[in-house]
Amino acid sequence: MHMSTGFIAALKETLPDIEIVFDHYHVSALINKTIDDVRREKQSRLDEEGKKTLKGSRYLLLTNYDKLDDDKEFLLRSLLDANEPLFTIHAMKEQFRAFWEKVSIIETFIFVYAWCQDAERSGIKQLIKLAKTFREHSFGLLSYFFHRNSCAMIEGINNKIKTLKRQAYGFRDMDYFKLRLYHLHSQAYSLTG
């Protein structure tokens, strides 16, 4: 699950003996949201020329560094060289990817603690807030080490349902909608236009 306080409270109330695990998808989404918040803040403070430089950088910042081709890698390096806060938060994002590969609970705990310390020392308010969130929810982060499960499949199904609803511009007949959901995975989607 993700780190929503409301979700956590509801789960603890209804299923108090269930161990909470924050999976790769939701943790990465939170880190990416933090990067995007920093990028937007920096972009809002720039003049028109600076905004043009930063425009279109979202994909570069959110994509894992090893997935970028040489041209995109060069563009990202140029962008990060010109903007220290973006460089710092991007480096912290890439560094956190090592969390998922840790092999012992002690190593995992030390990694999270050190990562949060580095984030707090950065002086970037969004990164400090993220470190605070990670510290407050370290129980769910460390639970991943024991369970290593992911919500990726569920998130994919949710996305398919949203796409189905969008393509139909909503459903007025709930029975028909349920029928369409039963055949969700057998449908072929195509873009029109």
C-alpha positions as YAML, in Angstrom:
chain: A
units: angstrom
residues:
- id: 1
  name: MET
  ca: [0.00, 0.00, 0.00]
- id: 2
  name: HIS
  ca: [1.04, 3.62, -0.18]
- id: 3
  name: MET
  ca: [1.96, 5.81, 2.78]
- id: 4
  name: SER
  ca: [-1.36, 7.61, 3.17]
- id: 5
  name: THR
  ca: [-2.10, 8.23, 6.84]
- id: 6
  name: GLY
  ca: [-5.79, 7.57, 6.20]
- id: 7
  name: PHE
  ca: [-5.10, 4.19, 4.59]
- id: 8
  name: ILE
  ca: [-2.78, 3.18, 7.41]
- id: 9
  name: ALA
  ca: [-5.29, 4.21, 10.10]
- id: 10
  name: ALA
  ca: [-8.13, 2.36, 8.35]
- id: 11
  name: LEU
  ca: [-6.04, -0.77, 7.95]
- id: 12
  name: LYS
  ca: [-4.88, -0.74, 11.58]
- id: 13
  name: GLU
  ca: [-8.48, -0.30, 12.71]
- id: 14
  name: THR
  ca: [-10.00, -3.04, 10.56]
- id: 15
  name: LEU
  ca: [-7.07, -5.48, 10.41]
- id: 16
  name: PRO
  ca: [-4.89, -4.74, 13.44]
- id: 17
  name: ASP
  ca: [-2.74, -7.88, 13.11]
- id: 18
  name: ILE
  ca: [-1.80, -7.33, 9.45]
- id: 19
  name: GLU
  ca: [1.74, -6.19, 8.74]
- id: 20
  name: ILE
  ca: [1.91, -3.11, 6.55]
- id: 21
  name: VAL
  ca: [4.28, -3.18, 3.56]
- id: 22
  name: PHE
  ca: [5.08, -0.22, 1.34]
- id: 23
  name: ASP
  ca: [5.92, -1.61, -2.05]
- id: 24
  name: HIS
  ca: [8.31, -0.50, -4.76]
- id: 25
  name: TYR
  ca: [5.59, 1.13, -6.88]
- id: 26
  name: HIS
  ca: [4.23, 3.44, -4.17]
- id: 27
  name: VAL
  ca: [7.61, 4.39, -2.70]
- id: 28
  name: SER
  ca: [8.98, 5.20, -6.17]
- id: 29
  name: ALA
  ca: [5.83, 7.20, -6.96]
- id: 30
  name: LEU
  ca: [6.35, 9.25, -3.78]
- id: 31
  name: ILE
  ca: [9.99, 9.92, -4.67]
- id: 32
  name: ASN
  ca: [8.99, 10.90, -8.23]
- id: 33
  name: LYS
  ca: [6.29, 13.25, -6.89]
- id: 34
  name: THR
  ca: [8.93, 14.91, -4.72]
- id: 35
  name: ILE
  ca: [11.23, 15.37, -7.72]
- id: 36
  name: ASP
  ca: [8.36, 16.82, -9.72]
- id: 37
  name: ASP
  ca: [7.51, 19.25, -6.90]
- id: 38
  name: VAL
  ca: [11.12, 20.51, -6.83]
- id: 39
  name: ARG
  ca: [11.16, 20.82, -10.63]
- id: 40
  name: ARG
  ca: [7.90, 22.81, -10.63]
- id: 41
  name: GLU
  ca: [9.11, 25.12, -7.88]
- id: 42
  name: LYS
  ca: [12.37, 25.81, -9.72]
- id: 43
  name: GLN
  ca: [10.51, 26.35, -12.99]
- id: 44
  name: SER
  ca: [8.10, 28.85, -11.40]
- id: 45
  name: ARG
  ca: [11.03, 30.99, -10.23]
- id: 46
  name: LEU
  ca: [12.81, 31.16, -13.59]
- id: 47
  name: ASP
  ca: [12.57, 33.81, -16.28]
- id: 48
  name: GLU
  ca: [11.21, 32.86, -19.71]
- id: 49
  name: GLU
  ca: [14.61, 31.69, -20.99]
- id: 50
  name: GLY
  ca: [15.15, 29.53, -17.92]
- id: 51
  name: LYS
  ca: [11.65, 28.05, -18.21]
- id: 52
  name: LYS
  ca: [12.43, 27.01, -21.79]
- id: 53
  name: THR
  ca: [15.55, 25.23, -20.53]
- id: 54
  name: LEU
  ca: [13.62, 23.32, -17.86]
- id: 55
  name: LYS
  ca: [10.61, 22.63, -20.07]
- id: 56
  name: GLY
  ca: [10.37, 18.98, -21.07]
- id: 57
  name: SER
  ca: [12.74, 17.83, -18.33]
- id: 58
  name: ARG
  ca: [10.13, 15.88, -16.34]
- id: 59
  name: TYR
  ca: [10.69, 12.65, -18.30]
- id: 60
  name: LEU
  ca: [14.46, 12.96, -17.95]
- id: 61
  name: LEU
  ca: [14.27, 13.44, -14.19]
- id: 62
  name: LEU
  ca: [11.78, 10.65, -13.49]
- id: 63
  name: THR
  ca: [13.27, 7.97, -15.75]
- id: 64
  name: ASN
  ca: [15.85, 5.70, -14.15]
- id: 65
  name: TYR
  ca: [19.30, 6.79, -15.23]
- id: 66
  name: ASP
  ca: [20.29, 3.40, -16.66]
- id: 67
  name: LYS
  ca: [17.20, 3.42, -18.93]
- id: 68
  name: LEU
  ca: [18.20, 6.62, -20.75]
- id: 69
  name: ASP
  ca: [19.82, 6.48, -24.17]
- id: 70
  name: ASP
  ca: [23.01, 8.48, -24.79]
- id: 71
  name: ASP
  ca: [21.24, 11.61, -26.09]
- id: 72
  name: LYS
  ca: [18.83, 11.78, -23.17]
- id: 73
  name: GLU
  ca: [21.66, 11.05, -20.74]
- id: 74
  name: PHE
  ca: [23.60, 14.03, -22.15]
- id: 75
  name: LEU
  ca: [20.53, 16.29, -21.83]
- id: 76
  name: LEU
  ca: [19.97, 15.15, -18.25]
- id: 77
  name: ARG
  ca: [23.61, 15.77, -17.29]
- id: 78
  name: SER
  ca: [23.44, 19.26, -18.81]
- id: 79
  name: LEU
  ca: [20.26, 20.00, -16.88]
- id: 80
  name: LEU
  ca: [21.63, 18.68, -13.59]
- id: 81
  name: ASP
  ca: [24.92, 20.57, -14.01]
- id: 82
  name: ALA
  ca: [22.93, 23.81, -14.22]
- id: 83
  name: ASN
  ca: [20.64, 23.16, -11.24]
- id: 84
  name: GLU
  ca: [22.08, 21.95, -7.93]
- id: 85
  name: PRO
  ca: [18.77, 21.13, -6.13]
- id: 86
  name: LEU
  ca: [17.61, 19.00, -9.08]
- id: 87
  name: PHE
  ca: [21.02, 17.32, -9.15]
- id: 88
  name: THR
  ca: [20.78, 16.51, -5.44]
- id: 89
  name: ILE
  ca: [17.25, 15.15, -5.53]
- id: 90
  name: HIS
  ca: [17.91, 13.14, -8.69]
- id: 91
  name: ALA
  ca: [21.02, 11.62, -7.11]
- id: 92
  name: MET
  ca: [19.00, 10.76, -3.99]
- id: 93
  name: LYS
  ca: [16.35, 9.07, -6.15]
- id: 94
  name: GLU
  ca: [18.97, 6.99, -7.93]
- id: 95
  name: GLN
  ca: [20.66, 6.16, -4.63]
- id: 96
  name: PHE
  ca: [17.37, 4.95, -3.10]
- id: 97
  name: ARG
  ca: [17.01, 2.37, -5.88]
- id: 98
  name: ALA
  ca: [19.65, 0.34, -4.02]
- id: 99
  name: PHE
  ca: [17.15, -0.15, -1.18]
- id: 100
  name: TRP
  ca: [15.28, -2.83, -3.14]
- id: 101
  name: GLU
  ca: [18.44, -4.94, -3.47]
- id: 102
  name: LYS
  ca: [19.47, -5.08, 0.19]
- id: 103
  name: VAL
  ca: [19.93, -8.61, 1.59]
- id: 104
  name: SER
  ca: [19.69, -8.21, 5.37]
- id: 105
  name: ILE
  ca: [17.37, -6.29, 7.67]
- id: 106
  name: ILE
  ca: [20.29, -4.61, 9.44]
- id: 107
  name: GLU
  ca: [21.76, -3.45, 6.13]
- id: 108
  name: THR
  ca: [18.31, -2.20, 5.08]
- id: 109
  name: PHE
  ca: [17.77, -0.28, 8.34]
- id: 110
  name: ILE
  ca: [21.22, 1.35, 8.12]
- id: 111
  name: PHE
  ca: [20.59, 2.28, 4.49]
- id: 112
  name: VAL
  ca: [17.21, 3.94, 5.22]
- id: 113
  name: TYR
  ca: [18.63, 5.78, 8.25]
- id: 114
  name: ALA
  ca: [21.65, 7.08, 6.28]
- id: 115
  name: TRP
  ca: [19.50, 8.02, 3.28]
- id: 116
  name: CYS
  ca: [17.15, 10.03, 5.49]
- id: 117
  name: GLN
  ca: [20.11, 11.79, 7.15]
- id: 118
  name: ASP
  ca: [21.51, 12.75, 3.73]
- id: 119
  name: ALA
  ca: [18.08, 13.97, 2.61]
- id: 120
  name: GLU
  ca: [17.68, 16.11, 5.74]
- id: 121
  name: ARG
  ca: [21.16, 17.60, 5.29]
- id: 122
  name: SER
  ca: [20.38, 18.57, 1.68]
- id: 123
  name: GLY
  ca: [18.46, 21.66, 2.76]
- id: 124
  name: ILE
  ca: [15.79, 20.99, 0.11]
- id: 125
  name: LYS
  ca: [12.44, 21.31, 1.88]
- id: 126
  name: GLN
  ca: [10.68, 18.70, -0.30]
- id: 127
  name: LEU
  ca: [13.47, 16.19, 0.31]
- id: 128
  name: ILE
  ca: [13.43, 16.91, 4.04]
- id: 129
  name: LYS
  ca: [9.67, 16.27, 4.06]
- id: 130
  name: LEU
  ca: [10.21, 12.98, 2.18]
- id: 131
  name: ALA
  ca: [12.86, 11.90, 4.72]
- id: 132
  name: LYS
  ca: [10.42, 12.69, 7.54]
- id: 133
  name: THR
  ca: [7.78, 10.56, 5.83]
- id: 134
  name: PHE
  ca: [10.24, 7.69, 5.41]
- id: 135
  name: ARG
  ca: [11.27, 7.90, 9.08]
- id: 136
  name: GLU
  ca: [7.65, 7.94, 10.26]
- id: 137
  name: HIS
  ca: [6.80, 4.99, 8.03]
- id: 138
  name: SER
  ca: [10.02, 3.03, 8.37]
- id: 139
  name: PHE
  ca: [8.05, 0.05, 9.71]
- id: 140
  name: GLY
  ca: [6.37, -0.40, 6.32]
- id: 141
  name: LEU
  ca: [9.59, 0.20, 4.40]
- id: 142
  name: LEU
  ca: [11.46, -2.38, 6.45]
- id: 143
  name: SER
  ca: [8.53, -4.83, 6.14]
- id: 144
  name: TYR
  ca: [9.27, -4.96, 2.43]
- id: 145
  name: PHE
  ca: [12.48, -6.79, 3.30]
- id: 146
  name: PHE
  ca: [10.48, -9.68, 4.78]
- id: 147
  name: HIS
  ca: [7.65, -9.87, 2.26]
- id: 148
  name: ARG
  ca: [8.95, -8.40, -1.01]
- id: 149
  name: ASN
  ca: [5.48, -8.13, -2.47]
- id: 150
  name: SER
  ca: [4.24, -5.50, -4.87]
- id: 151
  name: CYS
  ca: [0.96, -3.85, -5.84]
- id: 152
  name: ALA
  ca: [2.13, -3.40, -9.43]
- id: 153
  name: MET
  ca: [-0.37, -5.91, -10.83]
- id: 154
  name: ILE
  ca: [-3.27, -4.34, -8.93]
- id: 155
  name: GLU
  ca: [-2.20, -0.87, -10.04]
- id: 156
  name: GLY
  ca: [-2.11, -2.13, -13.64]
- id: 157
  name: ILE
  ca: [-5.64, -3.51, -13.34]
- id: 158
  name: ASN
  ca: [-6.83, -0.23, -11.80]
- id: 159
  name: ASN
  ca: [-5.29, 1.61, -14.73]
- id: 160
  name: LYS
  ca: [-7.10, -0.68, -17.19]
- id: 161
  name: ILE
  ca: [-10.39, 0.02, -15.41]
- id: 162
  name: LYS
  ca: [-9.79, 3.78, -15.60]
- id: 163
  name: THR
  ca: [-8.98, 3.45, -19.31]
- id: 164
  name: LEU
  ca: [-12.18, 1.47, -19.90]
- id: 165
  name: LYS
  ca: [-14.24, 4.13, -18.12]
- id: 166
  name: ARG
  ca: [-12.55, 6.93, -20.09]
- id: 167
  name: GLN
  ca: [-13.10, 5.19, -23.42]
- id: 168
  name: ALA
  ca: [-16.79, 4.81, -22.65]
- id: 169
  name: TYR
  ca: [-17.11, 8.34, -21.23]
- id: 170
  name: GLY
  ca: [-18.54, 6.69, -18.11]
- id: 171
  name: PHE
  ca: [-21.16, 3.97, -17.63]
- id: 172
  name: ARG
  ca: [-24.77, 4.58, -16.65]
- id: 173
  name: ASP
  ca: [-25.65, 0.90, -16.39]
- id: 174
  name: MET
  ca: [-23.63, -0.65, -13.53]
- id: 175
  name: ASP
  ca: [-24.57, -4.20, -14.55]
- id: 176
  name: TYR
  ca: [-23.12, -3.59, -18.02]
- id: 177
  name: PHE
  ca: [-20.01, -2.03, -16.47]
- id: 178
  name: LYS
  ca: [-19.51, -5.13, -14.27]
- id: 179
  name: LEU
  ca: [-19.92, -7.32, -17.35]
- id: 180
  name: ARG
  ca: [-17.24, -5.31, -19.17]
- id: 181
  name: LEU
  ca: [-14.94, -5.69, -16.13]
- id: 182
  name: TYR
  ca: [-15.22, -9.50, -16.33]
- id: 183
  name: HIS
  ca: [-13.74, -9.27, -19.84]
- id: 184
  name: LEU
  ca: [-11.22, -6.56, -19.04]
- id: 185
  name: HIS
  ca: [-8.13, -8.62, -19.86]
- id: 186
  name: SER
  ca: [-9.48, -10.04, -23.10]
- id: 187
  name: GLN
  ca: [-10.09, -6.63, -24.65]
- id: 188
  name: ALA
  ca: [-7.74, -5.03, -27.12]
- id: 189
  name: TYR
  ca: [-7.25, -1.29, -26.70]
- id: 190
  name: SER
  ca: [-6.51, 0.96, -29.62]
- id: 191
  name: LEU
  ca: [-5.87, 4.64, -29.91]
- id: 192
  name: THR
  ca: [-8.07, 6.58, -32.28]
- id: 193
  name: GLY
  ca: [-7.53, 9.90, -33.91]
...
